[in-house]
Amino acid sequence: MFCQSIRSELLASAEPDQCYYISNEQLVRGKTVNLAVDPLPDLVVELGIAHIDKNILYSAMGVPEFWRYDGQVLRIYQLREARYQETQMSLAFSKIAKDLLYQFLQDCNEQGEIASKRQLPNRLND
C-alpha cells in the first residue's frame, strides 16, 4: 500500500517519493495513514538526488528499508542498529533479485509506472 504522509516533525522539508506498506498493509488498508498511531511504512523509495540526507531522517523514524535510485544506480539500505547499511537484498522483496528491482525502476523511468507494473508479473515468472 502506498503511504502519503511521513511524520511532519521529522520531515518538515522532505517528503518521500514513494513509500509502501507490505507487512502491515492490512492495518492501514483503506484509511488515511496517521503515523502518530499507525505503523511506519516498510519501504521508502527516493528517486533522484536529494539535497537533504534523507537516510538520517528515515532512520530516525525507524523505517526498516530505504531505496535510493538516481536514474542509474539503485541502492538498497536496511536499518540495523539505528543506522542504514547498504545491502544487495531487499527485506520487503527478499525473493526478488536486485537486478530485477533495478530493471523495474528503469522501466518506470522509460515507460511509466502503470505500464511497468503491468509487465512486472511477467518478469517475475521469467
C-alpha positions in Angstrom: 0.0 0.0 0.0 1.2 3.5 -0.8 1.8 5.9 2.1 1.1 9.6 1.6 2.5 11.1 4.7 5.5 10.8 7.0 5.9 12.3 10.4 5.8 16.0 9.7 8.0 17.0 12.7 10.9 14.9 11.1 10.2 15.7 7.5 9.3 19.4 7.5 11.2 19.9 4.3 11.2 16.4 2.8 8.6 14.0 1.6 9.3 10.6 0.2 8.8 10.0 -3.5 7.0 6.7 -2.6 6.5 4.6 0.5 4.8 1.3 0.8 3.2 -0.9 3.4 3.9 -4.6 2.9 3.9 -6.5 6.2 1.4 -4.0 7.8 -0.7 -3.3 4.7 -3.8 -4.9 6.3 -3.6 -2.4 9.2 -3.7 0.7 7.0 -5.8 -0.6 4.1 -8.5 1.9 3.1 -7.6 4.6 5.6 -5.6 7.8 5.6 -2.4 6.9 7.4 -1.6 8.8 10.6 1.9 7.9 11.8 1.1 9.1 15.3 -0.9 5.9 15.7 -0.3 3.8 12.6 2.8 1.7 11.9 5.6 3.1 9.8 5.8 2.1 6.1 8.0 -0.9 5.4 9.8 0.7 2.5 10.6 4.3 1.4 11.8 4.9 -2.2 13.6 8.1 -3.2 14.1 8.9 -6.8 16.8 11.4 -8.0 19.4 13.2 -6.0 18.3 14.9 -2.8 19.9 17.9 -1.1 18.8 16.6 2.3 20.3 13.4 3.8 17.1 11.5 4.0 18.9 8.4 5.3 19.2 10.3 8.6 15.5 11.3 8.6 14.1 7.9 7.8 16.5 6.0 10.1 15.5 8.4 13.0 11.9 7.4 12.3 12.7 3.7 12.2 11.7 2.9 8.6 13.1 -0.6 8.1 14.1 -0.2 4.4 15.1 2.7 2.2 15.9 2.7 -1.5 17.6 5.4 -3.4 17.5 5.4 -7.2 19.3 8.2 -9.0 18.3 7.1 -12.5 21.4 4.9 -12.9 22.1 3.2 -9.6 19.7 1.5 -7.2 21.0 1.4 -3.6 19.1 -0.6 -1.0 19.6 0.2 2.6 18.3 -1.8 5.6 18.0 -0.3 9.1 20.4 -2.0 11.5 21.2 -0.7 15.0 19.5 2.6 14.2 21.6 3.2 11.0 21.2 2.3 7.4 23.6 -0.2 5.9 23.7 -0.8 2.2 22.8 -4.3 1.1 22.2 -6.3 -2.1 18.9 -7.8 -1.0 15.6 -6.2 -0.1 13.8 -7.0 3.1 10.5 -6.2 1.6 11.1 -8.3 -1.5 13.6 -10.9 -0.3 12.9 -13.3 -3.1 13.5 -10.8 -5.9 17.0 -10.2 -7.2 18.2 -6.6 -7.1 18.7 -6.6 -10.9 15.0 -7.2 -11.4 14.2 -4.4 -9.0 16.6 -2.1 -10.8 15.0 -3.2 -14.2 11.6 -2.3 -12.8 12.8 1.2 -11.8 14.4 1.7 -15.3 11.1 0.6 -16.9 9.2 3.1 -14.8 11.5 5.8 -16.0 11.2 4.8 -19.6 7.6 3.6 -19.9 5.9 5.0 -16.9 4.8 3.3 -13.7 1.5 1.9 -14.8 3.0 0.0 -17.8 5.9 -1.2 -15.8 3.6 -2.6 -13.0 1.7 -4.5 -15.7 4.9 -6.1 -17.0 6.3 -7.0 -13.6 4.4 -10.3 -13.2 5.8 -11.5 -16.5 9.4 -10.5 -15.4 8.9 -12.4 -12.1 7.9 -15.5 -13.9 10.9 -15.4 -16.3 
